[in-house]
Amino acid sequence: MINDISASRLEQIVNLVKTSPNPNKFKNEFPQEEQEIVDFYQGFDTGIMNIFRDFEPHNFTNIDDFVSDSIMNFESVVNHKTSLHILRRQSRRGLEKEQEYKLKFSHNEENEQDINENTIQSKVQYLKDTGIISMLRDEEYESKTEKLVYEHALKTFVSTLEKNIRAIYSNNMDDTRGVFNKNATRRHLEGIDTRAKDENLSYGLLFFDIDDFGDENKRIGHIQADEKLGQIGQILNKKSRGGDLIGSYGGDEYVVAIVGANQEIMETIFNKISCEIFMDTGLSITGGYHIVQVGDNNSLDNNLDNANTAMYVAKGSKGFEKDRVIEYIKGMVPPLKT
């Protein structure tokens, strides 16, 4: 059992552990009853830092995957504190709560791309409120100090988790459009292409852009034009199905990837998106798509070029054609601009 000390003294110990490059060097300078506390907190602090030590935002495009991985790693840190049976019991509770989190956020109908400041806060608050990383009841701790140390460890974990969630968001999302940015879109496309080849699946690639958006930008100004891009992002996220990819591909171009798609599905998706964009913003879109068939050995870049070529063919040589979509046909080449 850890002996009780004052909250202010514990704060001093915690600060020393956090700021010293080598806490072990001065650990023996503490009174005997405090050395166990130093070990206890240092174990938590080191374990939590190790969870995020190799974190790279570009390795994650799904915030919920990152949260689940982090929770499991945190529970492992708790489990390694073998002298604390109370925390091991909390770990089992945490695993149950992790399943609740997955059910709420990872498997609901809300598209995983529809992430903004409010949903980041709701995810973190849900973790705090439901017990995934919550406190035990006071009577379950062996001492007040044990509770204080665990509170510090949880606070460190939650704040570091939240910071990294925001890093994932900023690294992957286009804030203006509310969809994946070009780099994240590319990574997702590579994943879809690899999966399709490995599992013998077809998938559809749709390219579209906003007709005459440059003129619209000049007419209404950048601020209002950006607001319209945000509206379009909301429509795209709402119309997409679980597993679909929707992302920005530079300028006012977007790409949609749908596993298992055929001609009918691609054209239906385009028409639904086009109709709602026009109703909400007054803007039209023009697109082209390519069905990557099972057994297709072309590179991802080649298949993207095919969809992009179809879009430019749909626009016509003068770029006057609007509000339509066509499928790429082998041998199709983009028209010469006149």
C-alpha positions as CSV (number, residue, x, y, z in Angstrom):
1,M,0.0,0.0,0.0
2,I,1.3,3.5,-0.9
3,N,1.5,5.8,2.1
4,D,-0.5,9.0,2.0
5,I,1.3,12.3,1.4
6,S,-0.1,15.8,0.8
7,A,-1.4,16.7,-2.7
8,S,1.2,19.6,-2.8
9,R,4.0,17.2,-2.1
10,L,2.8,14.8,-4.7
11,E,2.7,17.7,-7.2
12,Q,6.4,18.4,-6.4
13,I,7.3,14.7,-7.0
14,V,5.3,14.6,-10.3
15,N,7.0,17.8,-11.5
16,L,10.4,16.4,-10.7
17,V,9.7,13.2,-12.6
18,K,8.4,15.1,-15.6
19,T,11.2,17.6,-15.8
20,S,14.3,15.6,-14.8
21,P,16.2,13.9,-17.6
22,N,17.1,11.1,-15.2
23,P,14.7,10.8,-12.2
24,N,16.4,7.6,-11.0
25,K,19.5,9.7,-10.3
26,F,17.8,11.6,-7.5
27,K,15.2,9.0,-6.4
28,N,17.3,7.9,-3.5
29,E,17.2,11.4,-2.1
30,F,13.5,11.0,-1.3
31,P,12.4,9.6,2.0
32,Q,11.8,5.9,1.9
33,E,8.0,6.3,2.0
34,E,8.2,8.5,-1.1
35,Q,10.4,6.3,-3.2
36,E,7.6,3.9,-3.9
37,I,5.5,6.9,-5.1
38,V,8.3,8.0,-7.4
39,D,8.5,4.5,-8.9
40,F,4.7,4.3,-9.2
41,Y,4.3,7.6,-11.0
42,Q,7.4,7.2,-13.1
43,G,6.2,3.9,-14.4
44,F,2.9,5.5,-15.5
45,D,4.6,8.5,-17.0
46,T,7.1,6.5,-19.0
47,G,4.5,4.0,-20.1
48,I,2.2,6.8,-21.4
49,M,5.0,8.6,-23.2
50,N,6.0,5.3,-24.8
51,I,2.4,4.9,-26.1
52,F,2.8,8.1,-28.2
53,R,6.6,8.0,-28.7
54,D,6.6,6.7,-32.2
55,F,3.3,8.5,-33.1
56,E,3.2,9.9,-36.7
57,P,0.0,11.7,-37.8
58,H,0.5,10.6,-41.4
59,N,0.3,6.9,-40.3
60,F,-3.4,7.4,-39.2
61,T,-6.3,8.5,-41.3
62,N,-8.9,7.2,-39.0
63,I,-9.1,8.9,-35.6
64,D,-11.2,6.1,-34.1
65,D,-8.5,3.5,-34.9
66,F,-5.9,5.7,-33.2
67,V,-8.1,6.2,-30.1
68,S,-8.7,2.4,-29.8
69,D,-5.0,1.6,-30.2
70,S,-4.1,4.2,-27.6
71,I,-6.7,2.9,-25.1
72,M,-5.4,-0.7,-25.5
73,N,-1.9,0.5,-25.0
74,F,-2.9,2.5,-21.9
75,E,-4.6,-0.5,-20.5
76,S,-1.4,-2.4,-21.0
77,V,0.5,0.2,-19.0
78,V,-2.1,-0.2,-16.2
79,N,-1.8,-4.0,-16.4
80,H,2.0,-3.8,-15.9
81,K,1.5,-2.1,-12.6
82,T,1.1,-5.5,-11.0
83,S,1.2,-4.3,-7.4
84,L,-2.1,-2.5,-8.0
85,H,-4.9,-5.0,-8.2
86,I,-7.4,-2.1,-8.2
87,L,-6.1,-0.7,-11.4
88,R,-6.0,-4.1,-13.1
89,R,-9.7,-4.4,-12.3
90,Q,-10.2,-1.0,-13.8
91,S,-8.4,-2.2,-16.9
92,R,-11.0,-4.9,-17.4
93,R,-13.7,-2.2,-17.1
94,G,-11.8,-0.1,-19.6
95,L,-11.8,-2.9,-22.2
96,E,-15.6,-3.1,-21.9
97,K,-15.9,0.6,-22.3
98,E,-13.6,0.5,-25.3
99,Q,-16.2,-1.8,-27.0
100,E,-18.9,0.8,-26.2
101,Y,-16.7,3.5,-27.8
102,K,-16.3,1.4,-31.0
103,L,-20.0,0.8,-31.2
104,K,-20.8,4.5,-30.8
105,F,-18.2,5.9,-33.1
106,S,-16.6,3.3,-35.3
107,H,-19.7,1.4,-36.4
108,N,-22.4,4.0,-36.6
109,E,-23.9,5.5,-39.7
110,E,-22.0,8.7,-39.4
111,N,-19.2,8.8,-42.0
112,E,-15.8,8.6,-40.5
113,Q,-14.6,11.6,-42.5
114,D,-17.3,13.9,-41.1
115,I,-14.9,15.1,-38.3
116,N,-14.7,18.7,-37.0
117,E,-13.9,20.5,-33.8
118,N,-17.3,19.5,-32.2
119,T,-16.8,15.8,-33.0
120,I,-13.3,15.8,-31.7
121,Q,-14.5,17.3,-28.4
122,S,-17.4,14.9,-28.2
123,K,-15.1,11.9,-28.7
124,V,-12.7,13.0,-25.9
125,Q,-15.7,14.0,-23.6
126,Y,-17.2,10.5,-24.2
127,L,-14.0,8.9,-23.1
128,K,-14.0,11.0,-19.9
129,D,-17.7,10.5,-19.2
130,T,-18.2,6.8,-19.8
131,G,-15.3,5.3,-17.9
132,I,-12.9,4.3,-20.6
133,I,-10.4,6.5,-18.9
134,S,-12.5,7.5,-15.9
135,M,-11.6,7.4,-12.2
136,L,-12.5,4.7,-9.8
137,R,-14.8,5.4,-6.8
138,D,-12.9,6.8,-3.9
139,E,-13.5,3.7,-1.7
140,E,-11.8,1.5,-4.3
141,Y,-8.3,3.1,-3.8
142,E,-6.0,1.8,-1.2
143,S,-4.9,5.3,-0.3
144,K,-5.6,8.9,-1.2
145,T,-2.1,9.1,-2.8
146,E,-2.8,6.2,-5.0
147,K,-5.9,8.1,-6.3
148,L,-3.9,11.3,-6.9
149,V,-1.1,9.5,-8.8
150,Y,-3.7,7.7,-11.0
151,E,-5.4,11.1,-11.6
152,H,-2.1,12.6,-12.8
153,A,-1.5,9.6,-15.1
154,L,-5.0,9.8,-16.6
155,K,-4.7,13.6,-17.0
156,T,-1.4,13.1,-18.9
157,F,-2.9,10.4,-21.1
158,V,-6.1,12.3,-21.9
159,S,-4.2,15.6,-22.8
160,T,-1.7,13.7,-24.9
161,L,-4.4,11.7,-26.7
162,E,-6.4,14.9,-27.4
163,K,-3.3,16.6,-28.8
164,N,-2.5,13.7,-31.1
165,I,-6.2,13.5,-32.2
166,R,-5.9,17.1,-33.4
167,A,-2.6,16.3,-35.1
168,I,-4.3,13.5,-37.1
169,Y,-7.2,15.8,-38.0
170,S,-4.9,18.6,-39.2
171,N,-2.7,16.3,-41.1
172,N,-5.5,14.5,-43.0
173,M,-8.4,16.9,-43.4
174,D,-9.0,19.9,-45.6
175,D,-10.5,22.4,-43.2
176,T,-12.2,24.4,-45.9
177,R,-13.8,21.5,-47.7
178,G,-14.4,19.2,-44.8
179,V,-13.0,16.2,-46.6
180,F,-9.7,14.4,-46.8
181,N,-6.9,16.6,-48.2
182,K,-4.9,15.5,-51.2
183,N,-2.2,13.6,-49.3
184,A,-4.6,11.7,-47.1
185,T,-6.8,10.9,-50.2
186,R,-3.8,9.5,-52.0
187,R,-2.9,7.2,-49.0
188,H,-6.5,6.0,-48.9
189,L,-6.5,5.3,-52.6
190,E,-3.4,3.3,-52.4
191,G,-5.0,1.2,-49.7
192,I,-8.1,0.7,-51.7
193,D,-6.1,-0.3,-54.8
194,T,-4.0,-2.8,-52.8
195,R,-7.0,-4.3,-51.2
196,A,-8.8,-4.7,-54.5
197,K,-5.8,-6.5,-56.0
198,D,-5.3,-8.7,-53.0
199,E,-9.0,-9.7,-52.6
200,N,-10.0,-9.7,-56.3
201,L,-12.4,-6.8,-56.1
202,S,-13.5,-4.2,-58.6
203,Y,-13.8,-0.6,-57.6
204,G,-14.9,2.7,-59.2
205,L,-13.0,6.0,-59.4
206,L,-15.0,9.1,-60.0
207,F,-13.3,12.5,-60.7
208,F,-15.4,15.7,-60.7
209,D,-14.9,19.4,-60.4
210,I,-17.2,22.4,-59.9
211,D,-18.2,24.1,-63.1
212,D,-17.0,27.6,-63.5
213,F,-15.9,27.8,-59.8
214,G,-13.2,30.4,-60.6
215,D,-15.8,32.7,-62.0
216,E,-18.0,32.1,-58.9
217,N,-15.0,32.9,-56.7
218,K,-14.5,36.2,-58.4
219,R,-18.2,37.0,-58.3
220,I,-18.9,36.3,-54.6
221,G,-15.4,36.6,-53.0
222,H,-13.1,34.1,-51.3
223,I,-15.0,33.9,-48.0
224,Q,-18.4,33.1,-49.5
225,A,-16.7,30.8,-52.0
226,D,-15.0,28.9,-49.2
227,E,-18.4,28.6,-47.4
228,K,-19.8,26.9,-50.5
229,L,-16.9,24.5,-50.6
230,G,-17.7,23.7,-47.0
231,Q,-21.4,23.1,-47.9
232,I,-20.3,20.7,-50.7
233,G,-18.1,18.8,-48.2
234,Q,-21.1,18.3,-46.0
235,I,-23.1,17.0,-48.9
236,L,-20.4,14.6,-49.9
237,N,-20.0,13.2,-46.5
238,K,-23.7,12.8,-46.1
239,K,-24.2,11.0,-49.5
240,S,-21.2,8.7,-49.1
241,R,-21.6,5.1,-47.8
242,G,-19.5,3.4,-45.2
243,G,-16.2,2.4,-46.8
244,D,-16.5,5.0,-49.6
245,L,-13.6,7.4,-50.0
246,I,-14.3,11.0,-50.8
247,G,-11.4,13.5,-50.9
248,S,-10.0,16.7,-52.4
249,Y,-7.5,16.3,-55.2
250,G,-6.4,19.8,-55.6
251,G,-8.1,23.0,-56.7
252,D,-11.8,22.4,-57.0
253,E,-11.4,18.7,-58.0
254,Y,-12.7,15.8,-55.9
255,V,-12.2,12.1,-56.2
256,V,-14.6,9.4,-55.0
257,A,-13.6,5.7,-54.7
258,I,-16.2,3.0,-54.2
259,V,-15.3,-0.7,-53.8
260,G,-17.6,-3.1,-55.6
261,A,-19.0,-0.3,-57.8
262,N,-20.4,-0.8,-61.3
263,Q,-21.6,1.7,-64.0
264,E,-25.1,2.0,-62.4
265,I,-23.7,2.7,-58.9
266,M,-21.2,5.3,-60.1
267,E,-23.8,7.2,-62.1
268,T,-26.4,7.1,-59.3
269,I,-23.9,8.4,-56.8
270,F,-22.8,11.2,-59.2
271,N,-26.4,12.2,-59.9
272,K,-27.4,12.3,-56.2
273,I,-24.3,14.4,-55.4
274,S,-24.9,16.7,-58.4
275,C,-28.6,17.3,-57.6
276,E,-28.0,18.2,-54.0
277,I,-25.0,20.4,-54.7
278,F,-27.1,22.4,-57.2
279,M,-30.1,22.6,-54.8
280,D,-27.9,23.8,-51.9
281,T,-25.3,26.0,-53.6
282,G,-26.6,26.7,-57.1
283,L,-23.4,25.2,-58.5
284,S,-23.1,22.3,-61.0
285,I,-20.4,19.7,-61.3
286,T,-19.1,17.6,-64.2
287,G,-17.3,14.3,-63.8
288,G,-15.8,11.2,-65.3
289,Y,-15.4,7.7,-63.9
290,H,-13.5,4.5,-64.5
291,I,-14.3,1.0,-63.3
292,V,-11.2,-0.8,-62.2
293,Q,-12.1,-4.4,-63.0
294,V,-11.0,-7.6,-61.1
295,G,-7.6,-8.6,-62.4
296,D,-6.7,-5.1,-63.6
297,N,-2.9,-4.8,-63.4
298,N,-2.7,-1.1,-64.2
299,S,-1.1,1.2,-61.7
300,L,-3.2,3.5,-59.5
301,D,-1.9,6.5,-61.3
302,N,-3.0,5.0,-64.7
303,N,-6.5,4.4,-63.4
304,L,-6.7,7.9,-61.9
305,D,-5.6,9.3,-65.2
306,N,-8.4,7.3,-66.9
307,A,-11.1,8.8,-64.7
308,N,-9.6,12.2,-65.0
309,T,-9.5,11.9,-68.8
310,A,-13.2,10.9,-68.8
311,M,-14.0,14.1,-66.8
312,Y,-12.2,16.3,-69.4
313,V,-14.0,14.5,-72.2
314,A,-17.3,15.2,-70.5
315,K,-16.4,18.9,-70.4
316,G,-15.8,19.0,-74.1
317,S,-13.0,20.7,-76.1
318,K,-14.2,24.2,-75.2
319,G,-15.1,23.3,-71.6
320,F,-18.7,24.3,-72.1
321,E,-20.3,21.0,-71.3
322,K,-21.6,21.0,-67.8
323,D,-23.6,18.9,-65.3
324,R,-22.9,15.5,-66.7
325,V,-20.7,12.4,-66.1
326,I,-19.3,9.8,-68.6
327,E,-17.4,6.6,-68.2
328,Y,-13.9,6.1,-69.4
329,I,-13.6,3.9,-72.5
330,K,-10.3,2.3,-73.5
331,G,-8.4,4.6,-75.9
332,M,-10.2,7.7,-74.8
333,V,-8.0,10.8,-74.8
334,P,-8.7,14.3,-73.4
335,P,-9.8,16.8,-76.0
336,L,-7.5,19.5,-77.3
337,K,-8.5,22.8,-75.8
338,T,-9.5,25.4,-78.3
